[in-house]
């Protein structure tokens, strides 16, 4: 297994953890909505916003984060092009 593949697996694992965290944020928001009895909705909005952002990042990581992997491990063809050898 190459380091690039190991890095991709690590990114996907982090994506699963982020999706779990977004579900927990959503659960907290629903708990605030139904069980807090507080008239202010600021914590609810912040929990929903955090849940959405973490969910989107988690999905990107779960799909393998191709741009991040390409940045961390550039392809061999790119290094050959930069050297001038074909």
Secondary structure by P-SEA (a helix, b strand, c coil): ccaaaaaaaaaaaaaaaaaaaaaaaaaaaaaaacccccccaaaaaaaaaaaaaaaaaaaaaaacaaaaaaaacccaaaaaaaaccc
